Amino acid sequence: MIRKHFTEQTAIFFSVAKWVFLSSVVGVIIGAVVTLFLNILEYSEDSRSLLPFHYYYILPFALVLTVWLVKTFAPSAEGHGTEKVISAVHKSDGKIDISVIPVKLLATVVSIFAGASVGKEGPGAQIGAGVASALSDLFKFSKQDRKKLVICGISAGFATVFGTPVAGAIFGVEVLIIGVILYDVLLPSFIAGFAAFTTAQLLGIQYTYYNLHFYQNISLDMTLILKVVLAAVFFGIVSDIVITAVSSTEKMIKKIKLNSYMKAFIGGTLIVILTLIFGEEYIGLGLETIHNTITPDPLYAVDVHWYTFILKTLFTSLSLGAGGSGGIITPIFYIGATSGHAFGSIVSPEHLVLFSALGFVSVLSATTNTPIASTIMAVELFGIDIAHYAAIAAVISFLLSGHRSIFSSQILAMKKSEMLSVKIGEEVENISTSLEDNEMNKINRLKDRLHIKREILKQRKRPKKD
């Protein structure tokens, strides 16, 4: 018995040591590569002022260039990066073409420089996963080890882009399968995330955190909790709108019988026209608008309107559908924060910043099916005082978004309601839902009872014959 126990512990020790080493090395490398991407992106945004005209005027040409880069050099880099990585993990054991790294980096920089409404987390995750896959091929790792290392790459990329190492680690192991956390990759993901985050900081990357201490003295407030529950319902609806808009726009543009370059040019031109009508705050990353909603000084949020999140959804759907390269998470943060601002301004103006922060993480939770990572992100970005409110909002919005996702390759492993019949183990894009047979029987019995009652009432109302 002792010998067997010793053998087991020794095997576990060497396995842990192996993954501590591998995930540390991978995390440092990914942190450096993603830092390079972030620095190039920042430099490109700063250089917009050198243009003698509004930078977004070049968006139609930039989207054409982006489409050409992706189609010519790395077709697998098409779309928002996190979705492609999830698909690679499920369908090809994490095998990612190394050409994705430079192509995704360049295409995303071009897209964001010209004003496409896309994010930087998708490229960060795809670059991280691509680096991990390349290292796995270089050292001839097994398929299982490569898959684990690629998941570490997702966590490291996410942590580096947003400065949230714990949430990044959890996101990497939670986003792949709805309702399942991959515990066997949890330790490597944590280490890779922390290693990448620390490397980025040492290389000069500075992150923005928000101290929402101004409401920390509020004790258990049932009225506020009720408002948070109502907000969570609203965020679930917003998330459903975002998922529908992005997927429907992509499908609609694909059906148009034009080549992809013409679609990119026309889509870019349409975005330019919309920008001239509604303003520049809806294009690009939109980090300034996000900051303006999550600040204790309401003067900074004067330009955030109730319809801001709707327009951002439109701009993002068009940018991705027309061929823009980038992520979807940063626009989701924007949509979440501004929808929270809109809700808070009506329901609870005294907690305006709180609801903006809750929208930030709740719409992420609902659109990506990652309530745990989203709750932890709330704590990392906004402080411990938001934890209980964030947990309530993130979980409720996650449930109310249904069996859908912004990442169509996610695998469903749970039902969000026992009343629904859903096929477990399918990709989200192939999921169809219906009521369970016993629930349908209950509804039919209720209909029969109501019909009988109506007939009885009709009989009573008929005048009696003499």
Secondary structure, 3 states (H helix, E strand, C coil): CHHHHHHHHHHHHHHHHHHHHHHHHHHHHHHHHHHHHHHHHHHHHHHHHHCCCCHHHHHHHHHHHHHHHHHHHCHHHCCCHHHHHHHHHHHHCCCCCCCHHHHHHHHHHHHHHCCCCCECHHHHHHHHHHHHHHHHHHCCCCHHHHHHHHHHHHHHHHHHHHCCHHHHHHHHHHCCEECCCCHHHHHHHHHHHHHHHHHHHHCCCCCCCCCCHHHCCCCCCHHHHHHHHHHHHHHHHHHHHHHHHHHHHHHHHHHCCCCHHHHHHHHHHHHHHHHHHHCHHHCCCCHHHHHHHCCCCHHHHCCCCCCHHHHHHHHHHHHHHCCCCCECHHHHHHHHHHHHHHHHHHHCHHHHHHHHHHHHHHHHHHHHCCHHHHHHHHHHHHCHHHHHHHHHHHHHHHHHCCCCCCCCCCEECCCCCCCEEECCCCEHHHCCEEECHHHHHHHHHHHHHHHHHHHHHHHHHCCCCC
